[in-house]
Amino acid sequence: MKIPLLIVKFGNEISPQEIQPFRGAVVASLNEKNILFHNHTENGVSYHYPLIQYKRIHKKAAIVCVKEGIKAISELFYTGNYRYKIGDRDVEMQIESIDTYNTDIDFCEEPRRYRLLNWLPLNSENYKEYQTIDGMAQRIIFMEEKLTGNLLSFFTEIGFRAEQQIDLHITDVTAQRLAHYKGVKLMAFDIEFKVNLTLPQYIGIGKSSSVGYGTLTKIANNNRLNN
């Protein structure tokens, strides 16, 4: 299956803590509040896979658009207004590049290697379960199950049928830290994994992927990528 992507990269650097205010500034600049830009409904938050995702790529602000999100992003371009209030900063954003891709999602014979940054696999309930697991090996298996579930949820939302079994293995946990999101403390992980799938660069996987959590990058030539 091919999935259309559009990536808008800005020339302005932002901190990890500014990704969510960056999203808020973009939404505030729009005349019509398309739900794809903010994932909120009259009844609360939409839990569908976010088709517009706000990110920090190579330390700079970026927006990744998936499928219908590509058409919606034209609303941002129509405004022509890129002066945003990001936290305490007034920033004149400069678009550095706009790139479009048709990328493959499919099973493959040889496993591919990926990195996942600031991934949030655990809510408050399964974090308690995670803490009761003895040994890192068993904890890794637990997280592999969560990551497989995240991928299956992503596939369901974009219409990809997983007709083979996903063979996924986390090969390294390179960092873990407490993340504060909407006043809740969650454990965020940077991991490397291999899986029998081709996946698109920079898509979000898992919880809060609309605001930079769970950003996936490919590991090229078996070397770690720098972000």
N, C-alpha and C positions, 0 to 999 in steps of 0.2 A: 504494500500500500504506500502511495506517495502522499505526503502531507505538506501543504503549502505553509511556508513561514515567511514573515517579514520582520527584519530586525532594524530598528532605528537606534543608531548610536550617536550620542552627543559628545561634544568635545570637553564637557565640564566634568570635573571630578566630584564625586560625592562620597560620603562615608557610608558604611553599612547601616548606621542608625538613621541616615537620611533617605533611605529607599522609600519608606512608608510616607514621610512628608512629601517626597517627590511625587508619589502617586496622588496625594491629596491636592497638590498644586496643579497637576495636569487636569484633574477632574474639575477643579474650581475654574479653570480657564475656558471650559467648554460651555456653550450656550445650552445644548441639549445633553442631559445626563444619561447617556447610553449606559445600560447596566453592564455592558462588557468592560467598561473602563473601571468599574469599582466593585462589581459583584454584590451589590446590595439591592434588595427589593423592599417594597412597602412593608412586607412582613418580617424583614430581617435580612440575614446574610444568605446569599445563594451558595450552595455547596457543589455546584457544577464545576468542572475543570475550567480554570480561568483561561480565556482565549486572548486576553491582553495581560501581559506580565511585566512588572517593573523590576529592573535588575541593575546590578553594578558589574560591568564587564571591563576588565583591565582598569579598575578603579573609577571608571566613568559611567555616567548615567546611561541607561539603555531601556528600550521597550521592545519586548518580543511579542509578536502577534501571530496567532495560530488560526488557520481556517477563517471563520467569519470575523475574527478580530482584525484581519487584514483590511476588509472593507470599512470597518468601523473606524480605523485609525485615520482615515481620510478626514474625519471631523476635526481632528487635531490640526492637520495641515491647513484646512480651510480657515481656521482662526488666524493663522499667521502671527499669533501672540505666544512667544516663548519666554516671556519675562515672568519668572515664578518666585513665589515666596516659599523657600524651603527651610523650614524651621525658623531660625532667626536671620537667615540670609536672603537678600534679594539677588536673584541670579538671572542674567540674560543668557538663556540656553542657546547653544550653537549646535545645529545638526551637523554631525561630522560625516555620516554615511547612512544610506537607506539601501538595504540589500534584501533581495527576495530569493527564496530557495524552494525547490520541490524536493524534499528529502524523503528517503525511504524508511519505512518501518517494516521490518520483516525478520523472519527467523534465518539464521545462518549456521553453517556447519562448524566453522571455527568461532569460538567465543570472542567477543569484542570486549575491550577494557574501557572503563569509564571512571570518572571522578564525580562525586556528588558533594556539593558544598552546602553547609548549613542546613542539612537535612533534619527534619523534625519527625522521627518515626513514632514517638511515644506521646500519648496524652497522659493526663494525671493518673488514670486508672492502670494502663498497661506499664507506666513507669514504675508503679509499685510492684507489679509482677516482675518486671525487669530486675529490680533490686533484690528480689528473692532468689534469682538464678545464681547458682554457684559456678564460678569458672567463666573465663572469657570466651572459651570455645562455645559453650552453650548459649551465652549471650549473643554471640555472632549468629548462631542458628536462629535465635528469636528475631533478630533484626533482619535476617534474610527473608523470613516469612513476611515481615512487615513491608519490606521493599518489594517483594513479589506482589503483594496485595496492592501497593501503590501503583505498580505498573499495570496491573489488571484493571484498576479503576480508570487510569489514564486511557487505556485501550478502549474501554467501554464508552467513554465520553467522546472519543474521536472516531468511533466506528470501526476499529480494527479488531478482527476476530482472531484470538490466539488459538490456533488449531493444533499447536504442538505444546508440549510441556516446557515451561520456562525453566532453564537450568542456570541458576544464579548462585554466585559465591562471592561473598565479601572477602577481599584479599588483604585489606588493611584499613584500620581506623586511624587516620592521621591526626585527628583532633576531636575534642569534645568540649563543650562549653555550655553554660547556662544562657539561654536566650529569653528575653522579656518581650512577650507579644501580647498586647491588649491587657496588660497588667498581670498576665499569667507567666510563671516561670516554667520553661520547657527545656529539655536537654537537646542541644543541637550537635550534630556529628558531621565531620568531614570524613568521607570514606572513599575507598577505591573498590571496584567490584568488576567481575567479568560475568557475561551473560551471552546466551546464544541468540542475540538480537542486535539488529542495527537500529540505533536510536538517534533522533535529531540533536544536534549541538544546541546548547543553551535552553532547552525546554526545562520547565519546572516539574518536579516530582514530589508528591506528598503534600503535607499540610502547609498552608500559607505560601504556596508557590507563586501567588500573584504578587508578592512583595519581596522576592529575592531569595526565599528559602528553598532549599532543594534544587539548586541549579546544577544541571548535568553538563559535563564537558567530556569530550572524547580524549582518551590517552593515545596519542599518536606515536607510532614506532616504539611502543613500550616505554616511553619516557613520560614523566609527569609533566602536566601542563601547568604553566604559571598564570594565575589570574590576578 
